Amino acid sequence: MQGRGRFERPDRRDERREDREPIKRLPIPDEVTGQEIDPSVRQELMSLPKTLADDVARNLVMVAQLLDEDPERAYAYSRVALRLASRVAAVREAAGFASYASERYAEALAEFRASRRMTGTVDLWPVMADCERGLGRPERALEMAGAPEVHKLDKAGQVEMRLVAAGARQDMGQAEAAVVTLQSPELASNAVHPWTARLRYAYADALIAVGREGEARDWFAKAADADHNGTTDASDRLAQLDGVQFMDAFDEEEAEAAERDGDPEPPAGTTDDADAPDEAEDGDAADEDDDQDEEADREEEQPGAAKDPAGGPAPASFLDSPFREPASSDRREADGDDGDED
C-alpha cells in the first residue's frame, strides 16, 4: 500500500520529523551527576543503557531544579529528556510537569495521559483535571472530580482534587459553591499536613469572594500558622486585611533621603512671624537668646510687622514618615485596592 504517510495527521508527521532531527543538548553543570533523582525514578531508568540512563537522569535533575524558578528552561531540559527516553513513564511525567509549569496545558495533559497509560495509576488525576481548567474547560474538570478514579486517590490526592474542583466552580462564577466544595473534615481538622496550608488558604480566598472577610481573616491566620515552608502568601493577605502597609527598603531609603534634603524645621526659640519684611530679608535664622531680643526690637520698630495671632510656631515643611499610620481616606483607598486584588 503506497503513500500511507499522506493520510497521517500533520502534527504526527511533525513529531516524526522532530524525532529524526539531532538532539540539541543543553549545558549541564559538572556537579550534576544524575544521582540526585528519586530512587524510584532511577529504578525506571535502569531499563536503559547506563550511559543513556545517566544522560536522562542529569536532564531530569535540571528539570527539577528549574521547575519553580525558571519554568521555560525546565521545559527545555524536559524536551531533551523526552527525546532521549520517551518510553519511560517518569520522563513523560517530568515533561508533563514542566509543560504545566510553563502553562502549556495541552502538552501537559498529553504527557500526563501517556504516563498514566504506562503506569496504570491515578496519581496524576488531579493535575490532569487542573489542565482542563487551564484549557478553559472547568466543566470537564468537575466531571473528573466526580469520577470513580477519585476514590482511588490517597488523602493528599483527594484534597488536591477538592482544590481543583473549587477552582473550577470559581471559574464558572459559582463562588458560593466553591466555598461549600472546600468544606470537609480535612479543613476542620487541627492536624497539620503538607496540604493543610493550601487548603486553608483556598478556603479563605473563597470566603473573600463571597464577602465574608471576617471569617476569611481567621482562615488566612490558620493558613499562615500551618505554612512552615512559605508555600502561600497567607501572611501578606492577613496583613492586607488588617490594613498594614508595607514599603520596600529602596522606597524607605528614598523617603529618608528626601526628608534629609527637605526644608529644615525652624530652630527652637526663633520668632514665628513669617509675614515680617525684615525676616524675609534676613536669610539666617538666629538661635541665640541675644539674637532673639535684637530681632524682637527690630519688629517693634518696623511698621507693618504683624505677630502670629496664635503666638505658636509656624507650620514646618516636612515629609510624612513612611511608617505613619494611614489616614482614614488612605485606609479606604487601601481597602479598595485590596478588594481589586481579590
Wavefront OBJ file of the C-alpha trace (Angstrom):
o trace
v 0.000 0.000 0.000
v 1.691 3.164 -1.156
v 1.534 6.646 0.260
v 0.474 5.667 3.775
v 2.131 8.791 5.196
v -0.162 11.136 3.276
v -3.107 10.076 5.428
v -1.356 10.833 8.730
v -2.278 13.894 10.742
v 0.106 16.828 10.159
v 1.030 17.007 13.830
v 2.000 13.324 13.842
v 4.234 13.853 10.799
v 5.810 16.844 12.572
v 6.555 14.691 15.614
v 8.269 12.038 13.490
v 10.265 14.696 11.666
v 11.366 16.089 15.032
v 12.457 12.595 16.130
v 14.778 12.393 13.128
v 16.436 15.717 13.891
v 19.633 15.777 16.001
v 19.058 16.324 19.703
v 20.084 19.822 20.745
v 21.899 19.343 24.021
v 21.737 21.929 26.779
v 24.594 22.740 29.175
v 24.525 20.864 32.465
v 26.866 21.776 35.355
v 29.531 19.187 36.103
v 28.358 18.840 39.682
v 25.013 17.451 38.459
v 25.624 13.709 38.311
v 22.094 12.345 37.976
v 22.317 10.558 41.307
v 20.199 13.330 42.819
v 16.945 11.988 41.379
v 14.414 9.975 43.353
v 15.356 6.274 43.721
v 12.059 5.194 42.122
v 12.909 7.214 39.004
v 16.417 5.766 38.966
v 14.827 2.325 39.085
v 12.757 3.110 35.983
v 15.837 4.318 34.119
v 17.598 1.005 34.708
v 15.779 -0.285 31.629
v 18.076 1.973 29.554
v 21.773 1.521 28.774
v 23.832 3.007 31.614
v 25.289 5.907 29.636
v 21.868 6.853 28.305
v 20.294 6.445 31.745
v 22.863 8.816 33.261
v 22.253 11.329 30.494
v 18.488 11.242 31.015
v 18.892 11.425 34.793
v 21.037 14.578 34.595
v 18.429 16.290 32.401
v 15.681 15.294 34.832
v 17.686 16.789 37.697
v 17.856 20.065 35.783
v 14.090 19.942 35.252
v 13.516 19.510 38.986
v 15.934 22.297 39.929
v 14.498 24.839 37.489
v 10.801 23.988 37.671
v 9.880 26.725 40.157
v 12.395 29.468 39.370
v 12.617 29.160 35.576
v 9.802 27.033 34.068
v 10.835 27.807 30.487
v 14.338 26.401 30.972
v 12.900 23.446 32.845
v 10.651 22.813 29.860
v 13.661 22.896 27.508
v 15.522 20.254 29.548
v 12.385 18.129 29.723
v 12.203 18.094 25.923
v 15.766 16.778 25.769
v 14.925 14.012 28.239
v 11.798 13.226 26.260
v 13.785 12.834 23.050
v 16.196 10.507 24.815
v 13.691 8.267 26.615
v 10.084 8.895 25.648
v 9.031 5.375 26.714
v 9.911 5.884 30.375
v 6.889 6.913 32.439
v 8.926 9.115 34.801
v 10.240 11.074 31.815
v 6.712 11.623 30.493
v 5.595 12.751 33.935
v 8.507 15.191 34.252
v 7.749 16.568 30.797
v 4.133 16.973 31.866
v 5.010 18.983 34.957
v 7.437 21.176 33.002
v 4.706 21.885 30.439
v 2.200 22.529 33.221
v 4.547 24.973 34.994
v 5.106 26.872 31.733
v 1.327 26.947 31.084
v 1.415 24.618 28.080
v -1.665 22.816 29.329
v -2.444 20.826 26.179
v 1.080 19.373 26.122
v 0.970 18.745 29.858
v -2.310 16.864 29.591
v -0.958 14.701 26.769
v 2.165 13.810 28.763
v 0.211 13.032 31.933
v -2.141 10.787 29.991
v 0.825 8.964 28.467
v 2.390 8.443 31.896
v -0.903 7.169 33.275
v -1.244 4.669 30.440
v 2.260 3.380 31.168
v 1.834 3.049 34.939
v -1.895 2.403 35.327
v -2.014 4.657 38.415
v -4.385 7.558 39.131
v -1.901 9.755 40.996
v -1.925 12.385 38.237
v -5.728 12.630 38.064
v -5.995 15.961 39.971
v -3.341 17.738 37.913
v -4.911 16.386 34.727
v -8.204 17.951 35.840
v -6.407 21.218 36.524
v -5.038 21.126 32.967
v -8.644 21.014 31.796
v -9.209 24.206 33.763
v -6.165 25.738 32.136
v -7.624 24.895 28.738
v -10.837 26.729 29.628
v -12.883 23.595 30.327
v -13.922 23.812 34.005
v -16.969 21.642 33.321
v -14.667 18.816 32.308
v -12.628 19.315 35.490
v -15.805 18.956 37.561
v -16.692 15.762 35.717
v -13.288 14.372 36.615
v -13.822 15.404 40.251
v -16.848 13.091 40.356
v -15.203 10.173 38.542
v -14.510 6.786 40.206
v -10.764 7.446 39.928
v -11.019 9.979 42.773
v -11.880 7.221 45.258
v -8.584 5.512 44.411
v -6.528 8.575 45.371
v -4.783 8.823 48.727
v -5.761 11.564 51.180
v -3.367 14.114 49.672
v -4.690 13.367 46.189
v -8.296 13.765 47.313
v -7.501 17.157 48.859
v -5.835 18.220 45.607
v -8.926 17.117 43.708
v -11.115 19.157 46.044
v -8.941 22.230 45.432
v -9.225 21.772 41.663
v -13.000 21.333 41.881
v -13.360 24.515 43.949
v -11.245 26.365 41.405
v -13.463 25.090 38.625
v -16.535 26.359 40.477
v -14.935 29.794 40.723
v -14.073 29.687 37.016
v -17.762 29.174 36.331
v -18.782 32.074 38.572
v -20.150 29.791 41.309
v -18.448 31.415 44.279
v -20.810 30.061 46.935
v -20.468 26.548 45.554
v -16.670 26.901 45.751
v -16.959 27.625 49.486
v -19.141 24.558 50.030
v -16.789 22.370 47.953
v -13.867 23.142 50.258
v -15.786 22.410 53.475
v -14.579 18.990 54.554
v -13.223 17.018 57.524
v -9.702 17.792 56.279
v -10.435 21.522 56.513
v -11.915 21.218 60.008
v -9.025 19.124 61.319
v -6.439 20.741 63.583
v -3.744 18.377 62.344
v -1.141 19.871 60.002
v -0.256 18.033 56.795
v 1.736 19.148 53.737
v -1.512 20.238 52.078
v -3.120 21.921 55.113
v -1.854 25.456 54.426
v -3.023 25.404 50.815
v -6.465 24.059 51.744
v -6.986 26.707 54.416
v -5.689 29.422 52.094
v -8.055 28.356 49.307
v -10.973 28.407 51.742
v -10.057 31.906 52.967
v -9.780 33.113 49.379
v -13.186 31.612 48.567
v -14.685 33.412 51.586
v -13.275 36.715 50.330
v -15.035 36.134 47.006
v -18.418 35.940 48.751
v -17.809 38.941 51.013
v -17.149 37.098 54.273
v -13.964 38.975 55.142
v -14.155 38.428 58.902
v -14.143 34.654 58.501
v -11.554 34.910 55.736
v -9.172 36.712 58.089
v -9.395 33.834 60.590
v -8.662 31.271 57.898
v -5.747 33.242 56.478
v -4.328 33.274 60.010
v -4.796 29.500 60.269
v -3.151 29.050 56.861
v -0.181 31.162 57.946
v 0.206 29.071 61.114
v 0.343 25.872 59.046
v 2.570 27.271 56.285
v 6.025 26.400 57.579
v 7.649 26.399 54.124
v 6.247 29.630 52.702
v 4.053 27.827 50.182
v 1.409 30.558 50.274
v 1.325 34.316 50.872
v -1.175 33.906 53.706
v 0.779 36.262 55.980
v 0.653 39.036 53.387
v -3.063 38.548 52.782
v -3.659 38.651 56.520
v -1.699 41.896 56.821
v -3.696 43.427 53.970
v -6.957 42.637 55.720
v -5.575 44.230 58.891
v -4.702 47.408 56.973
v -0.942 47.039 57.295
v 1.027 48.760 54.550
v 4.456 47.538 53.513
v 7.243 49.608 51.976
v 10.261 48.328 50.093
v 13.658 49.041 51.622
v 14.564 51.025 48.492
v 11.486 53.221 48.883
v 12.351 53.713 52.543
v 15.821 54.963 51.667
v 14.393 57.366 49.099
v 11.925 58.754 51.626
v 14.637 59.237 54.232
v 16.900 60.974 51.706
v 14.074 63.263 50.643
v 13.369 64.088 54.275
v 17.034 64.973 54.856
v 17.086 67.215 51.772
v 13.789 68.950 52.610
v 13.314 72.316 54.340
v 14.636 72.155 57.910
v 12.344 72.976 60.771
v 12.874 76.478 62.240
v 15.267 76.413 65.208
v 13.622 76.318 68.598
v 13.060 79.705 70.158
v 13.050 81.818 66.965
v 10.248 84.222 66.155
v 7.341 82.857 64.142
v 6.345 85.995 62.243
v 6.546 84.752 58.643
v 4.963 87.965 57.337
v 7.557 90.397 58.724
v 9.500 92.073 55.892
v 12.707 92.164 57.877
v 12.531 88.377 58.392
v 12.058 87.820 54.690
v 15.249 89.819 54.062
v 17.237 88.162 56.806
v 18.333 84.747 55.474
v 19.966 83.464 58.691
v 17.633 82.354 61.450
v 19.183 83.290 64.809
v 19.184 80.672 67.533
v 20.870 82.600 70.383
v 18.915 84.446 73.084
v 20.622 87.765 72.297
v 19.696 87.488 68.646
v 16.073 86.804 69.630
v 15.911 90.022 71.648
v 17.506 92.008 68.858
v 15.042 90.603 66.360
v 12.117 91.455 68.595
v 13.359 95.049 68.913
v 13.543 95.391 65.144
v 9.996 94.073 64.778
v 8.678 96.716 67.183
v 10.416 99.459 65.197
v 9.296 98.112 61.807
v 5.815 99.235 60.829
v 3.502 96.636 59.317
v 5.131 93.712 61.038
v 2.305 91.545 62.381
v 2.765 88.931 65.070
v 1.248 85.486 64.673
v -2.106 85.851 66.462
v -1.831 82.326 67.804
v 1.614 83.008 69.132
v 2.723 79.445 68.277
v 5.382 78.196 65.891
v 4.757 78.469 62.163
v 3.926 75.173 60.475
v 7.083 73.417 59.336
v 7.534 71.982 55.871
v 8.241 68.251 56.204
v 7.598 64.863 54.592
v 5.301 62.394 56.247
v 7.088 59.482 57.815
v 6.844 56.332 55.710
v 5.832 54.491 58.871
v 2.907 56.711 59.704
v -0.488 55.165 60.224
v -2.640 55.844 57.144
v -5.337 58.468 57.409
v -8.939 57.359 57.125
v -9.063 58.340 53.435
v -5.839 56.411 52.765
v -7.213 53.410 54.599
v -10.376 53.440 52.489
v -8.253 53.624 49.354
v -6.033 50.751 50.536
v -9.097 48.675 51.342
v -10.408 49.379 47.869
v -7.132 48.225 46.327
v -7.250 45.017 48.362
v -10.685 44.307 47.039
v -9.452 44.697 43.467
v -6.651 42.212 44.049
v -9.010 39.616 45.397
l 1 2 3 4 5 6 7 8 9 10 11 12 13 14 15 16 17 18 19 20 21 22 23 24 25 26 27 28 29 30 31 32 33 34 35 36 37 38 39 40 41 42 43 44 45 46 47 48 49 50 51 52 53 54 55 56 57 58 59 60 61 62 63 64 65 66 67 68 69 70 71 72 73 74 75 76 77 78 79 80 81 82 83 84 85 86 87 88 89 90 91 92 93 94 95 96 97 98 99 100 101 102 103 104 105 106 107 108 109 110 111 112 113 114 115 116 117 118 119 120 121 122 123 124 125 126 127 128 129 130 131 132 133 134 135 136 137 138 139 140 141 142 143 144 145 146 147 148 149 150 151 152 153 154 155 156 157 158 159 160 161 162 163 164 165 166 167 168 169 170 171 172 173 174 175 176 177 178 179 180 181 182 183 184 185 186 187 188 189 190 191 192 193 194 195 196 197 198 199 200 201 202 203 204 205 206 207 208 209 210 211 212 213 214 215 216 217 218 219 220 221 222 223 224 225 226 227 228 229 230 231 232 233 234 235 236 237 238 239 240 241 242 243 244 245 246 247 248 249 250 251 252 253 254 255 256 257 258 259 260 261 262 263 264 265 266 267 268 269 270 271 272 273 274 275 276 277 278 279 280 281 282 283 284 285 286 287 288 289 290 291 292 293 294 295 296 297 298 299 300 301 302 303 304 305 306 307 308 309 310 311 312 313 314 315 316 317 318 319 320 321 322 323 324 325 326 327 328 329 330 331 332 333 334 335 336 337 338 339 340 341 342
